[in-house]
Amino acid sequence: MTTAPVAVLPATVYPHLFSPWRHGRLNLRNRIVHAAMTTRRVFDQTPTPQMVRYYENRAAGGAAMVVTEPLNTARIQTRGHYVRAWNDDNLEWLKRWADAVESKDCRLLGQIQDSGRGRHERGRNPNAIGVSALPDDLSWTVPRALTRDEVWQMIDDFAQSAARLERCGFSGVELSAGHGHLFHQFMARRSNVRTDEFGGDLVGRMRFLTATIAAIRAACGPRFVIGLKMPGDDGMPDGVDPAQAADMAALVTGDGAIDYVTFCQGAHSRTLDWHIPDLHWPRAAWMPLIRQLRRHVHGTPVMALGLITDPAEADGMLARNETELVALGRSLVTDPAWPLKAAHGRESDIRYCVSCNTCWGQIVEGQPLTCDNNPRVAHVDEVDWKPARLRRGRRVVVVGAGVAGLEAAWVAAARGHSVTVFGAAAEVGGSTRLHSLLPGGESLSSVYDFQYTQARRYGVRFELGVQATVEDVHAAKAQRVIVATGAAMIWPRTAPAIWRDEAVLLDARAVARELHGYRQPQGGTAVLLDMDHTEGTYALAEVMRRLFDRTVIVTPRERVAMDVPLVSSLGIYRRLTRLGIEILPLSEIAGESQLDEGRIACRNVHTGELTWIDSVAVAAYSTPRAPRDSLHAVLGAAGIDVQFIGDCKVPRSLLAATSEGHAAGSRV
């Protein structure tokens, strides 16, 4: 295992964020905490070097405290992608983990959590345990209700696991009692109808949590830290609203046993998307609630949490005395050196979180934690990475100035190559720039802004507004060529070809560009054929609805948003519903349409029945994409060494574009 040096951070640029914090059992070099993120880098309940390295990198990057992903801390917990801590099987690994983080003057806290009946993904959990035999609000999983003896056994297991972590060098634990997890399920009337000592009134419903805290305090030493994440508002009837959260917080913090507290929102329900807010939320989304609830915690230090990405924003919270600590989850996934760079005034070098929740989607699908804007998650050299320079560079041409091409260009230039980028558009960013102009896409601009800044720093030459040809490549005397020309939406097969010739049915990207400058209502109906099912399509639908009297999404599938993580699709449905956007499922645009009369016919894919949409002012299609690979044969025939990356290789995602661009720039 490599050992990175301890980051020495000045306190001059953001004095509040980088001031030490000493309070009771907490002794931190600054106010930055890495919030728990599941890495999916655990094998059969055992840590791996890659998992340990992930945490070591966040400590080396300047975080003062790191909370682990959830651990298996009770013998009833057997999830293979969580580390087993309830027996001695992993003692040596736990010690290595603690040493890797604590040796960087960073406190390591293990997270104690159980999802109970809750599900983050689609489908039911037939092996779920829970508080009462009531269905989970999202998956409708009905759990097996824990017996009172099993509850007490879990409490004892949690305490003994905490003591084991302490012996291995961990500084403490965090109890995750929000987000609809098991502690939360005990606390909420909606999920708890027990009649034993763990149900009934507030004290009874809180007993699972308060007894766990007391048991950990009894089992661990006097300096052992206990942090607490509490529900602030789960958005469900008979759940935990802010008033109830205030009472619960007052009850659990009154005796000084808790070292910090934070509040979160959402549950395993139609409010799952509250769990991890995207850019359809305001910045620092949970701070109004946290400010409200901190009045009820008896002076316990409070930790801010929820869509915090900017160091100035974090420093301002501390300066205004709104919080004592600031937790960053996705932001430190994207850049573990966020603290180090912020402390030295290197904000332009930070790779910012775009709050897209790709990380969530990956881990829910059983894949290792990855990031759209960080191609080096958990690599040995991830922290403040700079590529090694070659002794002798080459002349490299990159065709395409989207995120795949930009990533390849700046990395290749940083390695010492002389790089020229040809871009067909007048600005860099490609389709990602277009998405950034739509609702919820604003932060995507940080991806190509970072890449462009780095490219200019390393001397990349840009030829923008140029549709590059093989002659351009030859003129640049290219020794290596990287092609990243993207992809174009495919014409829907059921629509008459003449509509394309007459520009009656338009590419959704073209419509988005056209509508971006519109401010005044246009009237009529907007129709959007959805064969894409990703976020950009629904962001365009929102724009359409604000400009037109009526907006209808037509899709051949049985529902929309099928190609985005569940946590994102719930938010999409909420917004579409609130805006009054209509959805016509199981339908295709039919040739019987009378677009000259402003009428579109939609044919049911099963029955053939037609549904007519009248007063159509604009119609667009968002469909699967075909690679723009026309240069492939031409460059190959010319004997030029060429790599194809991103969508022009196989149309995929932003994650694929940045990772392939990074790899191409690293090996050219």
KEMI-607818 format. One record per residue (C-alpha): x, y, z; residue in three letters. Coordinates in steps of 0.2 Angstrom, whole numbers, padded with zeros to 4 digits, always signed. Last residue first. Example, Ala and Ser with C-alpha at 12.3 -4.5 7.8 and 13.67 -1.06 7.14 Angstrom:
# residues 2
+0068-0005+0036Ser +0062-0022+0039Ala 
//
This chain:
# residues 668
-0006+0041-0136Val -0009+0030-0120Arg -0014+0043-0107Ser -0024+0054-0119Gly -0034+0039-0124Ala -0037+0033-0107Ala -0043+0050-0101His -0055+0052-0117Gly -0062+0035-0113Glu -0066+0039-0095Ser -0073+0056-0099Thr -0084+0049-0113Ala -0089+0033-0104Ala -0095+0043-0089Leu -0104+0056-0101Leu -0114+0041-0108Ser -0115+0029-0122Arg -0115+0030-0141Pro -0101+0017-0147Val -0085+0023-0156Lys -0092+0040-0161Cys -0100+0042-0144Asp -0083+0042-0135Gly -0067+0036-0143Ile -0060+0032-0160Phe -0041+0030-0160Gln -0031+0034-0176Val -0013+0030-0183Asp -0015+0037-0201Ile -0012+0026-0216Gly -0023+0036-0227Ala -0035+0022-0229Ala -0038+0022-0211Gly -0041+0041-0210Leu -0054+0040-0224Val -0062+0024-0217Ala -0064+0031-0200His -0068+0049-0204Leu -0086+0045-0207Ser -0088+0039-0189Asp -0102+0050-0183Arg -0109+0036-0172Pro -0128+0033-0172Ala -0139+0039-0158Arg -0154+0032-0150Pro -0169+0044-0151Thr -0175+0061-0145Ser -0188+0067-0158Tyr -0196+0084-0160Ala -0213+0091-0164Ala -0217+0110-0163Val -0233+0120-0164Ala -0245+0105-0164Val -0264+0111-0162Ser -0270+0093-0161Asp -0264+0076-0154Ile -0273+0061-0161Trp -0273+0044-0153Thr -0273+0030-0166Leu -0276+0011-0161Glu -0263-0001-0168Gly -0267-0013-0153Thr -0249-0017-0147His -0238-0002-0152Val -0252+0011-0150Asn -0251+0022-0165Arg -0249+0041-0162Cys -0257+0053-0175Ala -0250+0071-0175Ile -0261+0086-0180Arg -0255+0104-0185Gly -0265+0104-0201Glu -0249+0103-0212Asp -0244+0090-0199Leu -0258+0078-0203Gln -0252+0062-0195Ser -0257+0046-0204Glu -0238+0041-0204Gly -0239+0037-0186Ala -0229+0043-0171Ile -0226+0029-0160Glu -0235+0024-0144Ser -0234+0012-0129Leu -0235+0027-0117Pro -0243+0044-0120Leu -0236+0055-0106Ile -0243+0073-0102Glu -0233+0087-0095Ile -0244+0095-0081Gly -0229+0104-0073Leu -0231+0095-0057Arg -0232+0079-0065Thr -0217+0081-0076Leu -0207+0087-0061Arg -0212+0073-0049Arg -0209+0060-0063Tyr -0191+0067-0066Ile -0188+0067-0047Gly -0193+0048-0046Leu -0182+0045-0061Ser -0167+0051-0053Ser -0166+0040-0038Val -0172+0025-0049Leu -0156+0027-0059Pro -0159+0033-0077Val -0163+0023-0093Asp -0181+0020-0089Met -0186+0038-0088Ala -0203+0035-0096Val -0216+0022-0095Arg -0223+0008-0105Glu -0211+0010-0119Arg -0215+0016-0137Pro -0214+0034-0130Thr -0224+0050-0133Val -0221+0065-0122Ile -0235+0078-0123Val -0233+0097-0119Thr -0247+0109-0119Arg -0249+0128-0119Asp -0231+0130-0125Phe -0216+0140-0118Leu -0214+0133-0100Arg -0220+0116-0106Arg -0206+0115-0119Met -0193+0120-0107Val -0198+0106-0096Glu -0199+0094-0110Ala -0181+0098-0114Leu -0176+0094-0096Ala -0185+0077-0099Tyr -0174+0073-0114Thr -0158+0078-0106Gly -0161+0066-0091Glu -0161+0050-0101Thr -0175+0040-0108His -0170+0041-0127Asp -0184+0034-0137Met -0195+0049-0132Asp -0205+0058-0146Leu -0208+0075-0140Leu -0224+0085-0145Val -0226+0103-0141Ala -0244+0110-0142Thr -0250+0128-0146Gly -0244+0144-0138Gly -0227+0152-0140Gln -0225+0159-0122Pro -0211+0173-0122Gln -0193+0169-0116Arg -0185+0160-0131Tyr -0166+0160-0132Gly -0165+0141-0127His -0179+0136-0139Leu -0168+0135-0154Glu -0154+0125-0146Arg -0166+0113-0138Ala -0175+0111-0154Val -0159+0106-0163Ala -0155+0094-0150Arg -0172+0086-0151Ala -0170+0083-0169Asp -0185+0090-0178Leu -0201+0083-0186Leu -0206+0096-0199Val -0189+0099-0207Ala -0196+0097-0225Glu -0184+0084-0229Asp -0186+0075-0212Arg -0205+0075-0214Trp -0203+0068-0231Ile -0195+0052-0223Ala -0212+0048-0215Pro -0211+0044-0196Ala -0212+0026-0191Thr -0193+0023-0192Arg -0188+0037-0180Pro -0173+0046-0188Trp -0157+0042-0178Ile -0150+0055-0166Met -0132+0060-0171Ala -0116+0054-0163Ala -0099+0061-0156Gly -0084+0067-0166Thr -0071+0060-0154Ala -0057+0055-0166Val -0040+0054-0159Ile -0026+0056-0171Val -0007+0052-0169Arg +0008+0058-0180Gln -0002+0073-0186Ala +0007+0084-0198Lys -0007+0098-0195Ala -0009+0099-0214Ala -0012+0080-0214His -0026+0082-0202Val -0033+0096-0211Asp -0033+0087-0227Glu -0041+0072-0219Val -0056+0084-0215Thr -0060+0094-0200Ala -0077+0103-0199Gln -0070+0119-0192Val -0079+0131-0181Gly -0065+0129-0168Leu -0047+0126-0172Glu -0039+0125-0154Phe -0021+0124-0150Arg -0017+0115-0134Val -0003+0123-0124Gly -0004+0115-0107Tyr -0013+0129-0098Arg -0025+0130-0112Arg -0030+0111-0111Ala -0031+0113-0092Gln -0044+0127-0094Thr -0053+0118-0107Tyr -0054+0102-0097Gln -0060+0111-0081Phe -0073+0121-0091Asp -0078+0105-0100Tyr -0084+0096-0084Val -0089+0112-0075Ser -0102+0115-0088Ser -0112+0100-0082Leu -0116+0111-0067Ser -0130+0119-0076Glu -0139+0104-0081Gly -0155+0104-0070Gly -0165+0114-0082Pro -0157+0115-0099Leu -0141+0125-0104Leu -0129+0112-0097Ser -0137+0099-0109His -0131+0110-0124Leu -0114+0110-0117Arg -0114+0092-0114Thr -0118+0089-0133Ser -0102+0097-0138Gly -0092+0105-0124Gly -0081+0118-0134Val -0088+0133-0143Glu -0089+0138-0161Ala -0094+0120-0166Ala -0085+0108-0178Ala -0071+0107-0166Gly -0053+0103-0171Phe -0040+0101-0157Val -0022+0102-0160Thr -0010+0094-0147Val +0009+0095-0146Ser +0013+0081-0134His +0021+0083-0117Gly +0011+0072-0105Arg +0001+0087-0101Ala -0004+0089-0119Ala -0010+0071-0120Ala -0020+0074-0104Val -0027+0090-0111Trp -0032+0083-0127Ala -0040+0067-0122Ala -0051+0075-0109Glu -0056+0088-0123Leu -0060+0075-0135Gly -0071+0065-0124Ala -0079+0081-0117Val -0084+0088-0134Gly -0071+0096-0144Ala -0070+0084-0159Gly -0055+0079-0170Val -0040+0077-0159Val -0023+0079-0168Val -0007+0074-0159Val +0011+0079-0164Arg +0022+0069-0154Arg +0032+0071-0137Gly +0049+0066-0132Arg +0055+0063-0115Arg +0037+0060-0109Leu +0029+0069-0095Arg +0021+0060-0080Ala +0003+0064-0079Pro -0003+0076-0065Lys -0015+0069-0051Trp -0020+0080-0037Asp -0024+0064-0027Val -0028+0049-0039Glu -0010+0042-0040Asp -0014+0025-0033Val -0031+0025-0042His -0047+0025-0031Ala -0057+0035-0043Val -0046+0040-0058Arg -0059+0045-0072Pro -0066+0059-0061Asn -0079+0070-0069Asn -0093+0057-0073Asp -0089+0047-0057Cys -0086+0029-0052Thr -0091+0018-0037Leu -0088+0000-0042Pro -0103-0008-0051Gln -0118-0017-0042Gly -0131-0008-0051Glu -0135+0002-0036Val -0117+0007-0035Ile -0117+0013-0053Gln -0133+0023-0052Gly -0127+0031-0036Trp -0111+0037-0044Cys -0121+0043-0059Thr -0130+0054-0047Asn -0128+0069-0059Cys -0123+0081-0045Ser -0110+0089-0056Val -0096+0087-0044Cys -0082+0099-0047Tyr -0064+0094-0054Arg -0054+0107-0044Ile -0040+0115-0053Asp -0049+0131-0056Ser -0051+0132-0037Glu -0033+0133-0034Arg -0033+0145-0020Gly -0021+0135-0009His -0034+0129+0003Ala -0046+0125-0011Ala -0034+0114-0020Lys -0030+0104-0004Leu -0048+0103+0001Pro -0054+0097-0016Trp -0040+0085-0017Ala -0052+0070-0016Pro -0060+0076-0032Asp -0076+0069-0039Thr -0078+0057-0025Val -0075+0072-0013Leu -0089+0082-0021Ser -0100+0066-0020Arg -0100+0066-0001Gly -0095+0082+0006Leu -0099+0086+0025Ala -0096+0103+0032Val -0094+0105+0051Leu -0098+0118+0064Glu -0114+0124+0056Thr -0124+0140+0053Glu -0112+0151+0062Asn -0112+0164+0047Arg -0094+0161+0044Ala -0096+0142+0044Leu -0110+0143+0031Met -0099+0155+0021Gly -0084+0144+0021Asp -0095+0130+0013Ala -0101+0142-0001Glu -0084+0148-0004Ala -0078+0130-0005Pro -0091+0125-0018Asp -0099+0108-0020Thr -0112+0107-0006Ile -0127+0097-0012Leu -0133+0090+0005Gly -0124+0090+0022Leu -0120+0103+0035Ala -0113+0096+0052Met -0120+0102+0068Val -0110+0102+0085Pro -0122+0098+0099Thr -0127+0114+0108Gly -0143+0106+0115His -0149+0099+0098Val -0165+0109+0096His -0160+0125+0088Arg -0150+0115+0075Arg -0167+0110+0068Leu -0171+0126+0058Gln -0153+0129+0052Arg -0153+0111+0046Ile -0170+0113+0037Leu -0164+0128+0028Pro -0147+0120+0024Met -0154+0104+0016Trp -0152+0110-0002Ala -0135+0117-0001Ala -0138+0123-0019Arg -0156+0123-0025Pro -0163+0107-0031Trp -0165+0103-0049His -0146+0101-0048Leu -0147+0084-0040Asp -0152+0080-0022Pro -0146+0064-0014Ile -0160+0057-0002His -0173+0069-0009Trp -0174+0057-0024Asp -0181+0043-0012Leu -0196+0054-0009Thr -0208+0042-0018Arg -0203+0030-0004Ser -0187+0023+0004His -0185+0040+0013Ala -0181+0058+0010Gly -0172+0071+0020Gln -0156+0073+0030Cys -0150+0080+0046Phe -0133+0081+0055Thr -0127+0078+0072Val -0111+0079+0081Tyr -0102+0072+0096Asp -0117+0062+0103Ile -0117+0057+0122Ala -0120+0074+0128Gly -0136+0070+0138Asp -0149+0080+0128Gly -0144+0075+0111Thr -0156+0060+0108Val -0172+0069+0115Leu -0169+0086+0107Ala -0166+0078+0090Ala -0182+0068+0091Met -0193+0083+0096Asp -0185+0093+0082Ala -0188+0079+0070Ala -0206+0078+0075Gln -0208+0096+0070Ala -0198+0094+0054Pro -0208+0079+0048Asp -0205+0061+0052Val -0217+0049+0044Gly -0236+0049+0048Asp -0239+0055+0030Pro -0222+0055+0020Met -0210+0069+0016Gly -0195+0062+0025Asp -0191+0078+0034Asp -0176+0080+0046Gly -0171+0062+0048Pro -0155+0060+0059Met -0137+0057+0055Lys -0127+0054+0071Leu -0109+0055+0076Gly -0102+0045+0090Ile -0083+0048+0094Val -0073+0037+0106Phe -0063+0047+0118Arg -0071+0040+0134Pro -0067+0022+0128Gly -0080+0010+0120Cys -0092-0003+0127Ala -0103+0008+0138Ala -0104+0022+0125Arg -0109+0010+0112Ile -0122+0002+0123Ala -0129+0020+0127Ala -0130+0025+0108Ile -0138+0008+0104Thr -0151+0010+0118Ala -0155+0028+0111Thr -0157+0022+0093Leu -0168+0006+0097Phe -0177+0017+0110Arg -0183+0030+0099Met -0200+0022+0095Arg -0202+0019+0113Gly -0198+0037+0118Val -0209+0044+0105Leu -0224+0034+0110Asp -0229+0016+0105Gly -0215+0005+0099Gly -0198-0002+0104Phe -0204-0007+0122Glu -0217-0019+0114Asp -0233-0014+0105Thr -0225-0012+0088Arg -0234-0002+0075Val -0219+0006+0067Asn -0218+0010+0049Ser -0229+0025+0047Arg -0226+0030+0066Arg -0208+0034+0061Ala -0194+0031+0074Met -0192+0012+0071Phe -0191+0015+0052Gln -0178+0029+0055His -0167+0017+0064Phe -0169+0004+0050Leu -0166+0016+0035His -0178+0029+0028Gly -0164+0041+0024His -0161+0044+0043Gly -0153+0035+0057Ala -0136+0032+0050Ser -0126+0030+0066Leu -0108+0037+0064Glu -0094+0028+0072Val -0077+0032+0081Gly -0059+0035+0080Ser -0055+0019+0071Phe -0038+0011+0077Gly -0042-0008+0077Cys -0047-0008+0095Arg -0060+0006+0091Glu -0067-0004+0077Leu -0069-0019+0089Arg -0078-0008+0102Ala -0090-0002+0088Ala -0093-0020+0083Ser -0097-0024+0101Gln -0109-0010+0102Ala -0118-0014+0086Phe -0119-0032+0091Asp -0127-0028+0107Asp -0140-0017+0099Ile -0143-0030+0086Met -0146-0043+0100Gln -0158-0032+0108Trp -0168-0030+0092Val -0167-0049+0089Glu -0174-0052+0107Asp -0188-0040+0103Arg -0192-0050+0088Thr -0189-0042+0071Leu -0203-0041+0059Ala -0200-0050+0043Arg -0201-0037+0029Pro -0215-0033+0017Val -0207-0026+0001Thr -0218-0014-0007Trp -0203-0007-0017Ser -0206+0011-0013Leu -0217+0013+0002Asp -0209-0002+0011Asp -0224-0014+0016Pro -0229-0017+0034Leu -0224-0032+0044Ala -0216-0021+0058Ser -0199-0015+0062Val -0190-0023+0048Gly -0180-0038+0040Ile -0179-0041+0022Ala -0176-0058+0014Asn -0188-0056-0001Pro -0182-0039-0006Asn -0193-0032-0019Arg -0189-0024-0036Gly -0182-0008-0042Arg -0167-0001-0033Glu -0163+0008-0017His -0174-0004-0006Arg -0179-0002+0012Gly -0186-0016+0023Arg -0172-0014+0035Gly -0158-0003+0027Ser -0146-0006+0041Asp -0133+0007+0047Gln -0118+0008+0057Ile -0105+0019+0048Gln -0086+0017+0053Gly -0078+0034+0058Leu -0060+0037+0052Leu -0051+0053+0059Arg -0039+0061+0048Cys -0021+0066+0053Asp -0014+0057+0038Lys -0009+0042+0048Ser -0028+0040+0053Glu -0033+0036+0035Val -0021+0022+0031Ala -0019+0016+0049Asp -0038+0014+0050Ala -0039+0003+0034Trp -0024-0007+0039Arg -0031-0011+0056Lys -0048-0015+0048Leu -0039-0027+0036Trp -0030-0035+0050Glu -0046-0038+0060Leu -0056-0044+0046Asn -0062-0061+0053Asp -0064-0055+0071Asp -0082-0053+0072Asn -0096-0040+0069Trp -0085-0030+0057Ala -0089-0038+0040Arg -0086-0025+0026Val -0101-0022+0015Tyr -0102-0028-0003His -0107-0046+0002Gly -0122-0041+0013Arg -0123-0053+0027Thr -0131-0042+0041Gln -0139-0053+0055Ile -0123-0054+0064Arg -0123-0035+0067Ala -0110-0023+0061Thr -0110-0026+0043Asn -0102-0009+0038Leu -0110+0006+0029Pro -0098+0016+0019Glu -0085+0024+0029Thr -0085+0042+0037Val -0070+0052+0034Val -0063+0066+0045Met -0051+0080+0042Ala -0052+0079+0023Ala -0036+0086+0015Gly -0032+0076-0001Gly -0022+0063+0009Ala -0037+0058+0019Ala -0048+0057+0003Arg -0034+0046-0005Asn -0033+0035+0010Glu -0052+0031+0009Tyr -0051+0026-0009Tyr -0035+0016-0006Arg -0043+0006+0007Val -0056+0001-0006Met -0043-0003-0019Gln -0033-0013-0007Pro -0049-0024-0004Thr -0060-0025+0011Pro -0069-0042+0015Thr -0088-0044+0015Gln -0086-0056+0000Asp -0076-0043-0010Phe -0077-0025-0006Val -0074-0011-0019Arg -0093-0007-0021Arg -0088+0010-0015Thr -0103+0015-0004Thr -0102+0033+0000Met -0102+0040+0018Ala -0099+0059+0020Ala -0081+0065+0019His -0079+0078+0033Val -0071+0095+0031Ile -0070+0107+0046Arg -0051+0108+0048Asn -0037+0099+0058Arg -0050+0090+0068Leu -0051+0086+0087Asn -0068+0079+0092Leu -0070+0071+0109Arg -0076+0087+0117Gly -0075+0101+0104His -0059+0105+0094Arg -0061+0111+0077Trp -0046+0118+0067Pro -0048+0132+0055Ser -0048+0127+0036Phe -0066+0131+0032Leu -0067+0146+0043His -0051+0154+0035Pro -0055+0151+0017Tyr -0040+0157+0008Val -0029+0160+0023Thr -0030+0144+0033Ala -0016+0135+0025Pro -0017+0116+0022Leu -0003+0104+0025Val -0008+0087+0016Ala -0001+0072+0025Val +0010+0063+0013Pro +0004+0048+0003Ala +0008+0031+0008Thr +0007+0017-0005Thr +0000+0000+0000Met 
//
